[in-house]
Amino acid sequence: MSDIYILTKISTYYMNKYMNKNFLIIGIMLLVGTVATATAVLFLFPYQPDQPPRTDDTGSTKQGVQEVVNANNQFAFELYSELNKTEQNNIFYSPYSISTALAMTYEGAKGQTADEIKSVFHFPESKTLRPNFAAIYNDINKKGKAYELKTGNALWAQHDYSFLEEYTNRVEQFYGGKIANLDFVEETEKSRQTINTFIEKQTNNKIEDLIPLGSLNALTRLVLTNAIYFKGIWKWEFDKSDTHDQDFKITPTNIAKTPIMHMNSDEAKFNYADLERLQILELPYKGEDISMLILLPKQEEYYDFVTDKKVVYDYTLEDIEFSSKTLEEYKAQMKKTKLDSISLPKFKFDSKYFMKNTLSAMGMPTAFSNADFSGMDGTKNLFISEVIHQAFVEVNEEGTEAAAATAVIIKETSVMPANIFRADHPFIFIIQQKDTGNILFMGKVVDPTKQ
């Protein structure tokens, strides 16, 4: 039903109800203003936030999907290792979200810039990457699930800047990254708020203010975004009445009281393995398409009556090898097991990372300096100014809610005009003897209107 039709019907209603001409005019003006505002806001978005477009996964294969998954997982552990060097507190992120945003960026990279991004994210060749990334995206967004899981991509472009259609069409075709035009030059703050609002709607308001004030400016030419949202209910829920405040050992000497959930299920069997240095447990969500893996270093002591010896395990996360390869080795040893009890803390926190330095350290510094994104616009004037990632997670007795978003901010190199001298700001001046350079007078002009 068109806005014009709606306007006509409501106008007729007011005409019949109110004979006062002035009131009728005011009513119609308000209605037109409301419709115009709503339409204007809609046009700022590339698509309805809750209706991500389908991508072209023609040519995808099971093997190809696995290659892309392996690449994402390898990046996930390498990023964890890099973040763990400096992050002393909780860590939480979506490697899928970051990989997706940088895959769209990679599509416009050339030369060393492309090589470095490909190396850091372990992307396969483009003929494999594109259709299989599309297949994963479509699978995430499939309907009729027992849980909520969705993702969406977008390109936010400076309205009067020319990007290559080949680039924008490819990103839309394989990543669902439809383009929306904004004005970063004249309406920087409005553009920032538009992108942030779109991300908020995509993540059920869990990711707010992704792009902080000051991140965009008049040199911003493109912002690439990904958002992902998940909400799942445990297949076997924890009983809230069994949750109690108990000790959580941050370190042997730093003990915190926190709500610990407990489960004693007679019917459930879980994928589980008790390994040399850790226990690994899989908790499924309803639908069993999604699950949570928990890798827990062993910390316990007991007396073994068979060997007549005291057994002590005192491993920490630093003693556990975490990589995509070792994870597969751990998972291969898991078996359906009846556990006497499961205890897990409730937790909820946000995280935010400005990833320029992190990704540079991982091997892609060129993208942030002497970049070549000529695949986007045909020039070498663009570079990544920042990659921002924000995530949210809440785990409780019912299940898990998690959301994340990534923004890649691309700006144009500022070119200073040549042979122009404009003393329109404070300056120092010197009066000297030209032949010797002897300074006779020296001063500073801050306000030339004052005497």
N, C-alpha and C positions, 0 to 999 in steps of 0.2 A: 504494500500500500504506500503510495508516494506521499511526501510531505505536503505537496500542493493539494492532494485530495483531502488529507486530514485538515489542512488549513481551511479549505472550502466548507467542509462539513461543520467545523466548529464555529466558523464565522456565521453560517446560516443559523446555528443554534442561538448565538448571541443576538442576532438580528431579530429573531422571533421573540426572544425572552425580554429584550430590552429595547424600548422604542427610543430611548434617549440617544441621539446621534453621537454626542460627545463620548458617552460611555462606550458605545460600540467601537469608535475609532481607537480609544485607549486600549480596549480589550484585544482588538486585532493587532495593534502595534506590539503589545506584550507578547502575543502568541508568535508573531513573526520573529521577534527577537529571540524567543526561546528556541524555535526551530532552527534559526540561523546559527545560534551558539552551539546547539547540539550537533548540527551538521559540520560546523567548522572543527569541533573537537574530533569528530569521527574521521575527518579527512587528514588530521594530523597523524593518526595511527596507520600503519601499513595494512593492518587487518584487525578484526575483532580479537582482543587478547585471548579469549577463551576458545577461539576457533583457528588454530594454526593450520596453514595450508598443507596439503599432502605434497610430498616430493616424488621425484622420478627415480624409482629404484630398479628400473629396467636393467637387466644384466647383472643384478646382485646374485651372489651365490653363498652357500653356507660357509665355504672356505674363505671367501672374501670378507664376509661379516666377521669371521673369527680373526682374520688378519687385522681388521680395524679395532676389534675388541682387544687384541693382544697389544696393539700400539697404545691404546688408551690406558690399559692396565700398567704397562711398563712406565709410561709417563707418571701415572698415579703414585707409584712407589718412589720414583726418582724425585718427584716434587716433595713427597713426604720427607725424604732424606734431607732435602735442601732446607725445607721449613724447620725441621727438627733441630737444625744447627743453631737456630736463634730463638725459636719459640719455646719458652719454658712452660707455658700454660697449655690449655686445650687447643687442639688443632682440628679443624673441620673444613672441608672443601669438596667441590664436585669436580673431579678430573674430567668428566664428560663435558661439563659446561665450559671449562677452560679450553679443552681440546676443540670443541665445536666452534667457539668464537675465533680461535686461531686458525682453524681449518678454513673458515671463510676468508680470513685475512691472507692466508697462504695462497689462496686462489688468485690473488692479485700481486703476489711477490715474484721477483725474478732474480736470477743470478745468486750471489752469495746470501742475500737476504732469504731467498726461498730455501737454499740448501741448509741454512742454520735452523730455520723453523722446522723443516722436515726432519732434521736430525734430533732436535729436542723432543718433538712429539711422535717420532718414529712412524710418520705417515708412510703408507705404501705408495706405489705409483698412482698417479691421478686416475687412471682407468680402473683401478681397484678401489681407490679411496671414495670416489664420488658416488657410484651406485650403492655401495655397501654402507656408507655413512647415511645415505638416504633411507636404506632399508631399516637401519637401527632407529632412525628418527621416526619413521612410520610405525614401527613396532611399539615404540614408547607411547605414541599417540593413538594407538588402536582403542576402539570403543569396547564397551561391555566387559570391563574388568571388575574384579572384586576389590580393587583398590584404586586410588587416584594416582595417575602418573601422566605427566604431560610436559612437553618442551616446546619452545618456540624461538625463532631467530628473527632478526630484523637488521636492516641497514638504514641508518639515519644520515642523510646526505645534505650538504649545503645546497640550497635550491638552485643557485646560479653557477654551480661548479660542474664541469663536464666529466662524468665518469664513463668509461667504455661500456657500451651496451653488452658486449661479449662477457664482461666481468659480472655485471649486475644480473644478467639473465642466467648465468651459470650458478651464481649463488642462490638465486630463487629456485632454479630447477632442482638442484641436488640438496640444498640445505633449508629450503623454505624461507630464505631470508629476503622477504619482500622489502622494497625500498619506500621510505617516506622522506619527503623534503621538508627541511627546517631551515631557519635562518640563524645560523650561529653568529653572524656578523652583527646584525642589528638587534636580534632578540635572543641573546645568549642564554639568559636566565629562563625565559619561557621555553626554549628548546630543551634545556636541562630538565625542567620540571615535566615536560611532555614525555621524555624518555623514561624518567623515574616513575611516572604514573603508570605507564605501559607495563613496566617491570613489576610494579606492585600488583597490578591486576593479574598478571600472569602467574604470580606466586602466592595468590591468596593473601596479599598484604604482609607476607612474611619478610620480603626483602624491600626495605624502604630506603630511599635516598642513596641508591647505589652509586650514582655519580655525585660526589660532594661539590659544594660551592667552590668555584675557582678552577675546577678541572677542565672546563671548556672556555674557549675565548674566541676572538674574531678570526683566529687562524685555524680553528677546527673545521675540517672538511668532511669527515666521516666518522661515525660511531657505529661499531658493530656490536650487537648484543645477543646474548643467549640467556634464556631463563629455563629452569627446570623445577618442577614441583612434585612432591610425593607425599601421599598420606595412606598408610596401611594399618590394618588391624591385625594383631597377632593371631595366628591360627589357634594357639592356646594362650589365652590371656592370663595375666597375673591377677590374683585376687587382691583388691585394694585393701581388704582387712588384714592382709598379711604383710603390708608395707609398714616398716618401722624405721625410726632413726637409729642408725648403727654406725660403728666406726668404719671409716674408709682411710686406708693407709696411703697417704700421698707419698710419704717416705717412712722409714722405720721410726723416725722421731717426730714426724708431722702427721698427726691424726685429726681427721675432720669428721664431724657428725653429719650424716646425710641420709635421706630416705632410701632404704634398700628394699627392692621388691623381691618376693619369694614365690616360687612355684613348686608344688609337689603334685605331679600328674601321674595317675595310675595308668592312663590309656596312651600317653604320648611316648613316642620314641623319636629321638633327635639324631641328626647327623653329628657325630662327635668323635674326637680322637684325643687320647692322653699320650702325648709325646714326651720326649726326653726333657725338654725345657719349657714346654707350654701345653696348655689345653686349648683346643679349638672347638667351638660350638656353633651350630647353625640354627637360628630361630626363624622359622618361616612365617610369612604373613598370609592372610586368607587369600585363596586363589593359588598359592604356592608358586607363583611366577617370580616373586621377589622374596628375598630373605636377608637376614642380618647375620654376618659372620663375626664372631668375637674371638680374638686371639689373646689369651690370658697367660702371662708368664707364671710359672708354678712357684708359689710361695706357701710352703706348709712344712710341718714337721710331725712325725709320728714314730712310734716304736714298732719295728718289724720283728715279731716274735719268731718268725721262721729263721731269720739270720741272726737274731738276738742283737740287733744293732739299731741305733737311733738314725732315722732317715731325715735329712733336712734339705729342702729345696728353697733357695733364696735368689731366684732369677728375677731380673728386671727387664724392662723393654730394651735396654742397651745390650742385653745378652741374647736377644732374639734376632735372627736374620730375617729381615723383611724385604722381599722383592717379589716381582710377579712370578718368577721361577719357583721360589721357595713356597709361595702361597699354593701353587698347583701341587707341589710335593706334599704339603700339609693336607690339602683337600683330598688327595688320592688315598690317604690313610684313614679318612673318616668313615664310620660305619653307623648304621642305625643302632642306637643305644638307649636303653632305659636308664634314666638318671634319677637318683634318689631325691635330689633337689637342685634347683637353679636359683641363684641370687644375682641380682643385677641392680645397680643404682639407677634411680630416676635422674635424668639430667636434661637440661635445656640451656642452650647458649647460642650466641651469634659469633661470627668471625668475619673479619674483613682484611683483605690483603691488597696492597699496592705492589704489583708484581714486576715492575720494570727491572729492578735490581736482581730479583730472584731468577727471572727468565734469562737475563743477560748472563748471570753466573752459570746457568745451566747450558749455555752455548749459543744464544742467539742475540748478541749485542748489536749486530749491524742493523736490525730492524728498528732500533731506537736512536740511531745516529745517521750513518751514511746509507740509508735504506734505498732499496729499489722496489718500489711498488708501481712500476710502470704498467703492470698488468691491470691496474685499476683505472688509470687516467692517461696513460701514454707518456707520462713524464717521470722524472726522478725527484720530484719536489715534495713527496709525501713521506712521513715517518710516523712511527708509533710513539706517542708522547706518554702513554700510560696504559697498563692493563689492570683493571680493577675487578676483584672477585669478592663477592659477599655471600655468606651462607648462614643458614639457620637450621637447627635440629632440636627436636623435643622427643624424648623417649619416656613413656609412662606405662602404666599397667595395661592400657588398651592397645597401644601400638606405637607407631612412629610417624612424625610429621617432619618433613625436611624440604628445604628449598634452597636454591642457589641461583646466582646470576653473574654474568661476566660481561664487561664492557671493554672493548678495544677502542681507544681514542686515537684517531689519526689526524694529524695536523699538517699544514703546509709550511715548508721552510720559509722563514721570513727573509726576504731579500732587501737589503738596505739600498736606497737610491744613491747613485754615484754623483760626486761633484756638487753636492748641495751643502751649504753651511747656513744654518738657521739658529741664531742666538736668541731663542725664545724661552730660555730657562736660565737659572743662575749660572754665572761664569766668573772666572778670574781673569784680570787683565794686568798687563805689565807695560810700563814705558821704559824703554832701554836705549842705551847708546848703541846704534846699529853696528858701528865698526868694531866695537869691543864686546858688545853684549852686556855691558854694565847696566844693571837695573837701577833706574832712577826712581821710579814709582811703581807700586804694585797694589792691586785692589781686588775686590770681589763685588759683583753686582748681584744682588738678590731681588731688589725691587726698584727698577729704574724710575718709578713714579715718585719715589721719596727723595728728598734733597738732604 
